[in-house]
């Protein structure tokens, strides 16, 4: 009799599991499957690669300087202002050039640089001379204006220490 009960249970369980060729019993099809849980501890978030804003500044050699050849501080100018840049102790190279002790000119007009650890902005108050230019022509509105030269590295970020001129003023008539 025990054999008959075992055989009956076996037939019933096979019938329940083998419904229409499916390996999942019909009653179990609507039961949500448990999510797999990863027991591995979560890794610490990786630090992102440095951006130009957060990158290390390029060193400048001791005694390097930039200056205005023209115009002179306090000059009164009629019309377009011819600007000529000068440098000592460094080489002028186009933006993107990765060469020690080199950089390119930026001209700050009526402004100061706010963040020496970030790329110099490119706008009407921050003129870039990334082609390695050593002179420019400025058209400024009549009145007094402040001008300052700042050397930027291959990524337009000021060197460490910054290579910058004294601020000069010009009056445009």
JOVEN-V281872 format. One record per residue. N is the residue number from 1. PHI is phi in whole degrees, -180 to 180 (999 if undefined). D_FIRST is the distance of its C-alpha to the first C-alpha in Angstrom with 2 decimals. Layout:
N/PHI/D_FIRST  N/PHI/D_FIRST
//
This chain:
1/999/0.00  2/-61/3.78  3/-64/5.29  4/-66/5.11  5/-67/6.50  6/-62/8.80  7/-64/9.88  8/-65/10.73  9/-63/12.61  10/-65/14.35  11/-65/15.49  12/-64/16.77  13/-69/18.61  14/-66/20.17  15/-66/21.27  16/-69/22.87  17/-82/24.64  18/-101/25.80  19/-64/27.76  20/52/30.82  21/76/31.20  22/-87/31.78  23/-89/30.49  24/-107/30.85  25/-59/28.41  26/-56/30.41  27/-67/29.99  28/-93/31.48  29/-65/34.54  30/-93/36.73  31/-80/35.96  32/-64/39.06  33/-79/38.70  34/-69/39.91  35/-76/43.36  36/-74/43.81  37/-107/45.70  38/-88/48.17  39/-84/48.34  40/-72/51.57  41/-63/54.55  42/-65/56.92  43/-75/60.01  44/-66/63.38  45/-61/65.22  46/-76/67.54  47/-78/71.24  48/-78/72.75  49/-64/75.49  50/-64/78.95  51/-97/80.78  52/-54/84.58  53/-66/84.61  54/-113/82.85  55/-76/84.01  56/-72/86.23  57/-74/89.89  58/-77/91.98  59/-70/94.52  60/-112/98.21  61/-71/100.90  62/-61/103.17  63/85/106.32  64/-66/105.03  65/-153/106.60  66/-123/107.12  67/-159/110.16  68/-88/112.07  69/-82/114.89  70/-152/115.62  71/-79/115.97  72/-85/117.63  73/-58/116.56  74/86/118.51  75/-66/119.56  76/-105/120.48  77/-125/119.32  78/-104/120.20  79/84/117.45  80/-68/114.89  81/-99/114.30  82/-79/114.33  83/-118/111.94  84/-128/112.04  85/-96/109.58  86/-129/110.32  87/-145/108.13  88/-135/108.76  89/85/106.37  90/-145/103.69  91/-108/103.27  92/-89/102.68  93/-142/99.81  94/-61/97.84  95/-55/94.68  96/92/91.67  97/-79/93.75  98/-98/92.02  99/-132/95.08  100/-57/95.99  101/58/98.89  102/-132/98.88  103/-175/98.35  104/-137/99.73  105/-80/101.74  106/-133/100.63  107/-116/103.19  108/-97/102.48  109/-116/104.63  110/55/105.16  111/-157/101.92  112/-122/100.38  113/-77/97.17  114/-87/94.46  115/-133/91.84  116/-78/92.97  117/-99/89.36  118/-121/88.60  119/-62/90.00  120/-68/93.36  121/-61/92.98  122/-118/94.60  123/-157/96.59  124/-64/100.19  125/-99/100.64  126/-132/98.98  127/-89/100.44  128/-102/98.79  129/-122/100.80  130/-72/97.85  131/-87/99.79  132/88/101.92  133/-62/104.84  134/-116/107.69  135/-152/109.51  136/-155/108.89  137/-122/110.67  138/-111/109.71  139/-112/110.48  140/-115/110.31  141/-66/111.47  142/-60/114.86  143/124/114.88  144/-80/113.86  145/-142/110.79  146/-101/109.16  147/-133/108.00  148/-147/106.02  149/-97/104.76  150/-137/101.37  151/-83/100.04  152/-117/96.38  153/-81/94.19  154/-56/92.31  155/-105/89.96  156/71/92.76  157/-97/91.90  158/-60/94.89  159/-71/95.41  160/-125/95.07  161/-72/97.67  162/-62/98.68  163/-107/101.63  164/-141/103.47  165/-84/107.04  166/-68/108.98  167/-78/108.82  168/-114/111.97  169/-121/113.34  170/-132/115.13  171/-117/116.84  172/-99/116.55  173/-108/119.39
//
